[in-house]
Amino acid sequence: MSVMPALYLSHGAPPLADDPVWPGQLAAWSAQLPRPEAVLIVSAHWEEAPLALGATETVPLVYDFWGFPEHYYRVRYPALGAPELAERIRRTLRTPGTPVEDIPDRGLDHGAYVPLVEMYPDADVPVLQMSLPTLDPRRLYAIGRRLAPLREEGVLIVGSGFFTHNLAALRQSANGTPAWSAEFDDWGRRALEDQDLDALFDFTHKAPAGALAHPRTEHFAPLFVTLGAADAQGQLGSGRSVIDGYWMGLAKRSVQYG
């Protein structure tokens, strides 16, 4: 069985499906990956403490967005559940004082199903969504490290966010990519290439325009689960950007480790 990579992807929004380029990029990415036994996905759109696991049998969708055309609410993605993976995670992460909750009716939000529709359109790979129990980068990295052995069992670990994310500032910007988005994206690219974990952990202070790129940090937070899952005996493995560029002014940088 192949050791699966660990991914961080920028997930866009429901209109991603209508973009002339991005769906093809996601499809091409998944085509070059080993076929996973299951996908474990952590989305910026599910913050829940203590750490929680979503649906493992029938997996519904959560249409957690407002004001979009009706056809976006008719999207279906009948993902297979992953009860065995959920049990493995419970055994791995549940310790005294650190519970793991089950929320069996919690489905896949748009941070999970929007990219999965493009990457695994046949919905034939079991999927489990896990919550973000914190936004603290070091704690998320530690969770990712504990999940890392799942990669050897064929589990594709995916952190799903957006490399820059400030919709309010976008509305105030002129057309094109705002400087704060480009500056943060360039800084993040270099920090990842340099494997500079200290800078990444403190990105709100170390990055140019950090507070503008992420006024709330939930869309960058899944990256740290991915980085932890890519950690091999205390050493972050080498990664590469698979997708870059911008979508409506936001950096869609997406990276792969392994």
C-alpha positions in Angstrom: 0.0 0.0 0.0 1.3 3.4 -0.9 2.1 6.0 1.8 -0.4 8.7 1.0 0.6 12.3 0.7 -0.8 15.0 3.0 -2.5 17.9 1.3 -3.5 21.5 2.0 -5.9 22.9 -0.6 -7.6 26.2 -1.1 -11.3 25.1 -1.4 -12.9 28.2 -3.0 -16.6 28.5 -2.8 -19.6 26.9 -4.5 -18.9 28.8 -7.8 -15.6 27.1 -8.1 -17.4 24.5 -10.2 -18.0 27.2 -12.8 -14.4 28.4 -13.0 -12.8 27.5 -16.4 -9.5 26.4 -14.9 -9.7 25.4 -11.2 -11.8 22.3 -11.4 -9.4 20.8 -14.0 -6.5 21.6 -11.8 -8.1 19.7 -8.9 -9.0 16.8 -11.1 -5.5 16.6 -12.5 -4.1 16.7 -9.0 -6.1 13.8 -7.8 -5.4 11.8 -10.9 -1.6 11.8 -10.1 -2.2 10.7 -6.5 -2.2 7.1 -5.3 -5.8 6.0 -4.9 -6.7 6.5 -1.2 -8.4 4.0 1.0 -10.2 6.9 2.6 -10.0 10.7 2.9 -9.8 12.5 6.2 -10.6 16.2 5.7 -10.4 19.1 8.1 -12.2 22.2 6.8 -12.0 25.8 7.9 -15.8 25.7 8.1 -16.1 23.3 11.1 -14.8 24.6 14.4 -15.8 22.4 17.2 -14.2 21.7 20.6 -13.5 19.2 21.8 -12.4 17.6 18.6 -15.4 16.0 16.8 -15.9 13.5 14.0 -18.8 13.8 11.5 -21.1 11.3 9.9 -19.7 7.8 9.3 -22.7 6.1 7.7 -25.0 8.2 5.5 -22.9 11.3 4.9 -25.1 14.4 4.1 -24.0 17.8 2.8 -24.1 21.0 4.8 -25.0 24.0 2.5 -23.3 26.5 4.8 -23.6 29.5 2.6 -26.2 32.1 1.9 -27.4 34.2 -1.1 -26.2 32.0 -3.9 -28.2 30.9 -6.9 -30.5 27.9 -6.2 -28.5 25.4 -8.3 -25.7 25.5 -5.8 -28.0 24.1 -3.2 -28.9 21.2 -5.4 -25.4 19.8 -5.6 -25.2 16.2 -4.4 -22.2 14.2 -3.3 -23.2 10.8 -1.9 -19.9 10.1 -0.2 -19.2 6.8 1.4 -18.8 6.8 5.1 -15.6 5.7 6.9 -16.6 4.2 10.2 -13.3 2.2 10.5 -11.3 5.3 10.0 -13.4 7.1 12.7 -12.7 4.3 15.2 -8.9 4.4 14.4 -8.9 8.2 15.0 -10.8 7.7 18.3 -8.1 5.3 19.5 -5.3 7.5 18.3 -6.5 10.9 19.6 -8.7 10.1 22.6 -6.7 10.3 25.8 -7.6 11.2 29.5 -8.7 14.8 29.4 -8.8 14.9 25.6 -12.1 13.6 24.4 -13.2 12.9 20.8 -16.8 13.5 20.2 -19.1 11.9 17.6 -21.6 14.1 15.8 -23.2 11.5 13.5 -25.6 13.8 11.7 -22.8 16.4 10.8 -22.2 16.2 7.1 -19.6 17.6 4.7 -19.6 21.4 4.5 -18.6 23.3 1.4 -14.9 23.3 2.4 -15.0 19.6 2.1 -17.4 18.6 -0.7 -16.7 21.5 -3.1 -13.1 20.3 -3.8 -14.0 16.6 -3.4 -16.6 16.9 -6.2 -13.8 17.8 -8.5 -11.2 15.4 -7.2 -13.3 12.3 -6.7 -16.5 13.0 -8.7 -17.7 9.4 -8.5 -18.0 9.7 -4.7 -16.4 6.2 -4.4 -13.8 7.0 -1.8 -14.9 6.9 1.9 -14.7 10.4 3.5 -14.6 11.5 7.1 -14.7 15.1 8.2 -13.0 16.1 11.5 -13.4 19.4 13.2 -10.9 22.1 14.0 -10.8 21.9 17.9 -8.6 25.0 18.1 -7.0 27.6 15.8 -3.7 27.4 17.6 -1.1 26.4 15.0 1.1 24.4 17.4 -1.8 22.4 18.8 -3.1 21.7 15.3 0.4 20.6 14.2 0.6 18.2 17.2 -2.8 16.7 16.1 -1.5 16.3 12.6 1.7 14.5 13.9 -0.5 12.0 15.8 -2.5 11.4 12.6 0.5 10.9 10.4 0.6 7.1 10.7 -2.7 6.9 9.0 -0.9 7.9 5.8 0.7 4.5 5.9 -2.7 2.9 5.9 -3.8 4.6 2.7 -5.5 7.6 4.3 -5.3 10.9 2.4 -5.2 13.7 5.0 -6.5 17.0 3.6 -6.5 20.4 5.3 -9.0 22.6 3.4 -8.9 26.3 3.7 -7.9 29.3 1.6 -4.3 30.6 1.5 -5.6 34.2 1.8 -9.1 35.0 3.0 -10.6 38.4 3.7 -13.8 38.9 1.9 -14.5 42.3 3.5 -11.2 43.8 2.3 -11.8 42.4 -1.1 -15.0 44.3 -1.4 -13.1 47.5 -0.6 -10.3 46.7 -3.2 -10.1 47.8 -6.8 -10.3 45.1 -9.5 -7.5 42.6 -9.6 -5.4 41.0 -6.9 -4.9 43.2 -3.9 -1.4 43.8 -2.7 -2.0 42.2 0.7 -3.1 39.0 -0.9 -0.1 38.8 -3.2 2.4 39.8 -0.5 1.1 37.1 1.9 1.0 34.5 -0.8 4.7 35.2 -1.7 5.7 35.1 1.9 3.9 31.9 2.5 5.4 30.2 -0.5 8.9 31.1 0.7 8.2 30.1 4.3 7.0 26.7 3.1 9.9 26.2 0.7 12.3 27.1 3.6 10.4 24.8 6.0 10.3 27.7 8.4 7.9 26.4 10.9 8.6 29.1 13.5 7.6 31.8 11.0 4.6 29.8 9.9 3.4 29.2 13.5 3.6 33.0 14.1 2.3 34.0 10.7 -0.1 36.7 12.0 3.0 38.6 13.2 5.8 37.4 10.8 4.0 37.7 7.5 3.5 40.9 5.6 -0.2 41.9 5.7 -0.9 39.0 8.0 -3.8 40.7 9.7 -5.3 41.6 6.3 -4.8 38.3 4.7 -6.4 36.5 7.6 -8.3 38.7 10.0 -9.6 35.4 11.4 -7.2 32.6 11.0 -9.6 29.6 10.4 -8.8 29.4 6.7 -5.0 29.1 7.3 -5.4 26.8 10.3 -6.0 23.5 8.4 -2.5 23.9 6.9 -1.0 23.1 10.3 -2.8 19.8 10.5 -1.3 19.0 7.1 2.2 20.1 8.1 2.0 17.9 11.3 0.8 14.9 9.2 3.9 15.5 7.0 6.3 15.6 9.9 8.6 12.6 9.9 10.3 12.1 13.3 10.5 15.8 14.0 11.5 16.9 10.5 9.0 18.4 8.1 9.3 16.7 4.8 9.7 18.6 1.5 6.5 19.8 -0.1 5.6 21.5 -3.3 2.9 23.9 -4.5 0.6 22.1 -6.9 -1.8 24.9 -7.6 -1.1 28.6 -7.3 -2.5 31.9 -8.7 -5.6 33.8 -7.6 -9.4 33.4 -7.6 -11.4 36.6 -7.2 -8.2 38.2 -5.6 -7.6 35.4 -3.1 -4.5 33.1 -3.3 -5.5 29.6 -4.1 -2.1 28.1 -3.3 -2.4 24.4 -2.6 0.4 22.2 -1.5 1.4 18.5 -1.3 3.7 16.7 1.0 4.9 13.2 0.1 
